[in-house]
């Protein structure tokens, strides 16, 4: 009887040293193998579509597209690929957004050597993996909703507006954004105007500050 094929993993992080360290952890397991790497969210999508991995491990703060943006698209377009978020952010907002984006688990980089392999195995068994602080956050959030009779708030901006916000904050011009997203510059300007109106902001600088505050780009 032959052993089952190892879980094929896509690893996406914009820091090469982090990828190297995480790869050492994963490749040390006989049933896990890194099949592809990516240095940003857009490349992660390309690699996912090309290699169709069993599992994608995504950092949150990456250039071009965040890990959360990539997770949403992978979950939608490649439902057979499961997603884990590996991040430095011990943050309830990102945790809930990761779940909404289709991630099966949320692992902190600070304890990756302890938790990541277990998270991979749990995810491939179809089980969620949450670090202890996230479990507490989930319970408290649920209890708050029940006690107050509230529902989960909808996102303030659309997925397309979030894409454009990230690219604006990274310094791209409207013409460049139009080329990257294959839309017209006029459409980019309309989305930018909608962002300013929705978020109550005045200019590119304030959009950039907002993008840093919500984790779309790193300061």
N, C-alpha and C positions, 0 to 999 in steps of 0.2 A: 504494500500500500504506500503510495507516494505522498509526501507532505504537500499540503496546499501551497499554492503560489504565495509569495510574500505580498503584503499590502504595498502597492505602488503609491508613492507620496510625491506631491508637488510642494516644494518649500519656497515660500516667497517672503523676503525681507530685504530692505534696501541696504543693509550693512553686511558686507561680505564676511566679516569676522563672526557675526551672529550666525549666519547661514552655516559657516564651517563648524562652529561649536554644536549647533543643533544637529547637523548632519552626523557628527561623531556619535551623538547620543542615539540617533535613529539607526544608523548603520551597524551599531553594536548589537542590535536585536535581529535574530535570524528570520523573523517573520515580518520585518519592516525593511523597505528599501527606498531611497530617494531616487525617483525616476527623472525628476526635472527640477530646476531652480529658476527663480525669477527675482529681479532686483527692484521691481515696482509693480503696482497693481495692474497696469495695462499688460505688461509682459506676463503676469500671472494668468490673465485670461487667455492670452495667446497660447501659452504652454499647456493650460488646462484643455483647451480645444484640440491641440495637437496630440497630446499624450493621453488624455482621458484617464487621469489617475483615479485610484480608489479614494484617495484622501488628499485634500488641499490644506496645508498649514499656512495661514496668512497672518502677517503682521498688520496692525491697524494703520499706522502712520507711514505711508509710502508715497513716492512721487506719482504724478499723473492720475492714478486712482488709488483710493485708500483700500485697505483690506476689506472694509465693510462694503464698499462699492463692488469690489471684485466678488465678494461672497454672495451678494444679491444676484449677480449675473450668473455665477457658476451654479447656484442653487436653482435658478430658473432654466438655464440652458443645458446643464449637465446634472440632472437630478440623481444620477447614479454616483456622482462624486460627492463624498461627504466633506464637511468643512470644519476645521478647528481654528480658532483665533488664538494666536500666541502673541502676547503683548506685555508691555511694561506698565500699562494703565490699569491700576486697581480702581476702576471708576464705574459706578452704577450705570451711568448714561451709556457708556460704550458697551457694557455687558448686556443691557436690554436691547440696544441696537443690533448687537451681534446675534442675539436670539431671533430678532425680527428679520435679520438678513438671511437666516437659514442655517446659521452655525450650530453644530451639535455640541460644541464645548468651548470653553474659555479658559486658557492657561496663562499664568503669569510667567514672564521670562525669569523672574527672580528665583522661581522654584522649578524651572523647566527640567533640571536634572533629576528632580524627584517625581514630578507629575506628568511629564509629557508622554512617556511611553505608556503609562496607565491610561492617559486620555486617548491615545491612538487606539489602544485595544478596546476601550469602552465604546468609542465612536463606531468602530467597525463591527461591534456586537449590536449596534443599534441603540446603545444606551447614551444618555447625555452625560457630559463630564463638566462639573462646575467646581471651582475652587471654593474653600469654606466660606470666604467672605461673600462670594457671589450667592451662595445658598442662603445666607442670612439676609442679603439684600432682596432676594426673590421673595422670601417669606414675609419680610416687613412690607414690601411693596404690595404684595397680594392682600395682606391684612389691612393696609391703608385703603386700598380700593374697595374692599368689602365693607369696611367700617363707614366709609364716606359715600358709598353708592356711586363711585366714579367708574368710568371706563378709561382704557389707555388713551392718552392724547395722540392725535394724529401728528405726523411730522409737519413742521412749519413750512418746509419747502419740498418741492418735488425732487425725484431722483435726478432728472435732467438739470434742474437748477443747482443741485448739489455738485454735479459734475462741473458745471460752468463756474460756480463759486470757487471750487478747488483750483481750477486752471487760472482764473483771474488772480487768485491769491499767490499763485506760483509765478506770476509776472507775465503770463502770456497775453498777447494782444488779441483783440476781437477777431482779426484776420487769422491768426494762428489757431485760436480756439475753433473757429469755423472749419479750418482744415483738419484738425484733429478729430472733430466730432462729425465731420461730413454734413454740415449744415451751413446756412448762409450767414455772413457777418451781421445782416439785419436781424436774423433770429437770435444770434448771440446777444446783440444789444437789447433786444426785447426782454430776454431772460434776465439780463443784468439789471434792467430797469425794474423788473418784477421783484428781483432779490432785494434791491434797495428799498422798495416800497413795503414789502412784506416784513423785512427785518428792521425797518425804521432807521436805516443807515444812510450816510450822505455820499460816500465816495469809495474809491478802490482801497484806500488805506483802512477805512473802517470795515470793509468787507474782509480784508486780510486779517485784521485783528479778530474778527468774528470767526474766521476759518481756523485760526490758531486756537481760539478758546474752545471750539467744539471738536478739535482734534483732526481736522481735515489736513492740516499741514503742521510740521514741527516749527517752533520758533527759531 
